[in-house]
């Protein structure tokens, strides 16, 4: 199982959110083959605050690359896809890929643990019920790889396509089975509004 952690933004608040988010992860009781933290706003380890480095799960591979933010600066979902594409065929070495935004705080371990304790693609839905919550999800690697490689990122940005809508549409259209959770069991911060929400 491959776990990738994606991020963006920078500030004192950002540092605190990341360190709290990483510290809320309880991964020691789960079998995870590899953990990768991708940050597409930094280029060197010297730019990462010590509080973040100290809170990272053990043996985390760190990828710092601003080049992975060509589309993410225009469309958050496109940024997620950029980072997943960067992992390339490495994803296909694993049956499942778990994506988790570390600025979210895991509130309900039982709910979050469902990502690790079933053998199914697992998404939580948003309040709209027509979208997937994309801050934390688990997907069959082959299915996800096909999805991210069929998207035109220029069009996604130009037409303001939401990954939350598009991902669910794709999985439903392709009749890909998935386990649907009502909640992801996390608290996330709306950066623009400065408000925390349960998801």
C-alpha distance (Angstrom), angle and dihedral (degrees) to the residues before:
residue distance angle dihedral
X1 . . .
X2 3.81 . .
X3 3.78 119.9 .
X4 3.79 120.0 -163.5
X5 3.79 124.2 -170.9
X6 3.78 117.6 -160.3
X7 3.80 128.5 -166.4
X8 3.80 148.0 171.4
X9 3.84 141.1 177.1
X10 3.82 128.5 55.8
X11 3.83 135.8 -134.3
X12 3.80 141.8 100.5
X13 3.81 88.4 -78.4
X14 3.79 89.4 50.9
X15 3.81 91.4 53.5
X16 3.79 91.1 51.4
X17 3.80 92.9 46.5
X18 3.79 92.0 51.0
X19 3.78 95.8 46.9
X20 3.83 92.1 46.9
X21 3.80 90.4 45.9
X22 3.79 94.0 51.0
X23 3.80 92.0 44.8
X24 3.82 90.2 54.0
X25 3.82 91.0 59.8
X26 3.81 112.4 99.9
X27 3.78 102.5 -168.5
X28 3.79 103.4 145.1
X29 3.81 93.8 94.7
X30 3.80 94.3 52.6
X31 3.78 132.5 79.3
X32 3.79 106.5 -117.9
X33 3.78 118.5 165.4
X34 3.76 96.7 -163.9
X35 3.81 140.2 3.4
X36 3.79 121.3 -158.4
X37 3.79 126.3 -176.0
X38 3.79 112.5 -159.9
X39 3.80 119.5 -166.8
X40 3.80 114.9 -178.0
X41 3.82 95.8 -174.0
X42 3.81 99.6 62.4
X43 3.79 134.6 56.8
X44 3.80 104.8 -167.9
X45 3.80 139.5 40.3
X46 3.80 89.2 -124.0
X47 3.80 88.4 69.3
X48 3.82 92.8 58.5
X49 3.81 114.5 95.5
X50 3.81 115.4 -119.5
X51 3.80 91.7 -123.5
X52 3.80 89.0 62.5
X53 3.80 94.8 46.0
X54 3.80 91.3 49.0
X55 3.81 92.5 51.4
X56 3.81 97.0 48.8
X57 3.82 116.1 114.2
X58 3.83 111.8 -101.7
X59 3.81 116.9 -82.6
X60 3.81 94.3 12.9
X61 3.80 113.9 165.9
X62 3.81 109.3 -134.7
X63 3.80 122.2 -147.7
X64 3.81 114.9 -173.9
X65 3.78 112.4 -179.3
X66 3.81 128.9 146.3
X67 3.80 89.1 -168.7
X68 3.81 86.9 75.2
X69 3.80 90.0 68.2
X70 3.81 100.2 69.4
X71 3.81 91.4 113.1
X72 3.80 101.5 16.0
X73 3.79 91.7 72.6
X74 3.82 87.4 62.0
X75 3.80 101.5 35.4
X76 3.81 124.3 17.5
X77 3.81 93.1 -149.4
X78 3.78 91.8 50.4
X79 3.81 87.1 54.5
X80 3.78 90.9 55.3
X81 3.80 89.5 51.4
X82 3.82 91.7 48.1
X83 3.79 90.2 56.2
X84 3.80 94.5 45.4
X85 3.80 90.3 49.0
X86 3.79 89.1 51.7
X87 3.80 89.2 61.1
X88 3.79 85.9 57.6
X89 3.76 119.9 169.5
X90 3.80 89.4 -6.5
X91 3.81 85.2 85.0
X92 3.79 90.8 59.3
X93 3.82 90.6 61.4
X94 3.81 86.4 74.6
X95 3.79 133.4 57.5
X96 3.79 93.7 -136.6
X97 3.77 138.0 26.6
X98 3.81 122.2 -155.9
X99 3.77 118.2 -159.3
X100 3.80 118.2 -162.4
X101 3.79 130.7 174.0
X102 3.82 104.0 -140.5
X103 3.79 95.0 -153.0
X104 3.79 86.3 73.3
X105 3.79 118.3 86.8
X106 3.79 116.7 -134.2
X107 3.78 102.9 -125.3
X108 3.80 102.3 168.5
X109 3.80 111.0 41.3
X110 3.80 91.6 -176.0
X111 3.78 91.0 57.1
X112 3.80 93.6 42.4
X113 3.80 91.3 47.1
X114 3.80 90.4 63.0
X115 3.78 86.4 77.6
X116 3.80 88.3 64.2
X117 3.79 102.6 35.4
X118 3.80 102.4 56.9
X119 3.77 132.3 61.2
X120 3.79 95.2 -133.6
X121 3.78 139.2 95.4
X122 3.80 102.6 -98.3
X123 3.79 130.4 -161.0
X124 3.77 132.8 170.1
X125 3.79 115.0 -142.1
X126 3.79 125.1 -130.1
X127 3.79 123.3 -121.0
X128 3.80 87.9 -90.0
X129 3.83 90.3 61.7
X130 3.81 88.1 -147.3
X131 3.80 92.9 83.3
X132 3.78 138.7 62.9
X133 3.78 118.1 -125.8
X134 3.81 100.2 -120.8
X135 3.80 99.1 -172.8
X136 3.81 89.5 84.5
X137 3.78 125.7 13.8
X138 3.79 143.5 138.3
X139 3.79 121.1 -138.1
X140 3.76 139.1 177.1
X141 3.81 102.3 -102.3
X142 3.82 96.4 -131.6
X143 3.80 93.2 49.8
X144 3.80 93.1 47.6
X145 3.81 92.3 45.8
X146 3.82 90.0 54.9
X147 3.80 91.3 48.2
X148 3.82 97.6 51.2
X149 3.80 93.0 45.1
X150 3.81 96.0 52.6
X151 3.81 94.8 55.3
X152 3.79 122.6 100.8
X153 3.81 101.5 -142.0
X154 3.80 93.8 -165.4
X155 3.79 89.6 56.8
X156 3.80 91.5 43.8
X157 3.80 90.6 56.8
X158 3.81 95.9 39.5
X159 3.82 93.4 51.1
X160 3.82 95.0 37.9
X161 3.80 91.1 -122.7
X162 3.79 112.8 -175.8
X163 3.79 116.8 -135.1
X164 3.81 88.8 -147.4
X165 3.81 89.7 62.7
X166 3.78 98.1 33.9
X167 3.80 96.9 49.7
X168 3.80 93.1 51.9
X169 3.82 91.7 45.7
X170 3.80 90.4 51.6
X171 3.81 95.1 48.9
X172 3.79 91.7 46.6
X173 3.80 93.5 45.4
X174 3.81 92.1 48.8
X175 3.83 89.8 45.1
X176 3.80 92.0 -126.2
X177 3.79 111.6 169.7
X178 3.78 117.7 -123.4
X179 3.77 139.9 166.2
X180 3.80 111.2 -117.0
X181 3.79 120.6 -147.3
X182 3.79 123.2 -166.3
X183 3.81 91.0 -142.9
X184 3.79 136.0 22.1
X185 3.81 91.0 -148.1
X186 3.80 95.3 -125.5
X187 3.80 139.2 114.7
X188 3.78 114.8 -134.0
X189 3.78 134.4 -170.8
X190 3.78 121.6 -129.1
X191 3.80 97.8 -142.9
X192 3.82 95.6 -162.0
X193 3.81 95.5 47.3
X194 3.80 95.8 35.0
X195 3.82 91.0 -133.3
X196 3.82 132.4 127.8
X197 3.81 120.0 -133.7
X198 3.81 136.2 -172.8
X199 3.80 113.4 -120.6
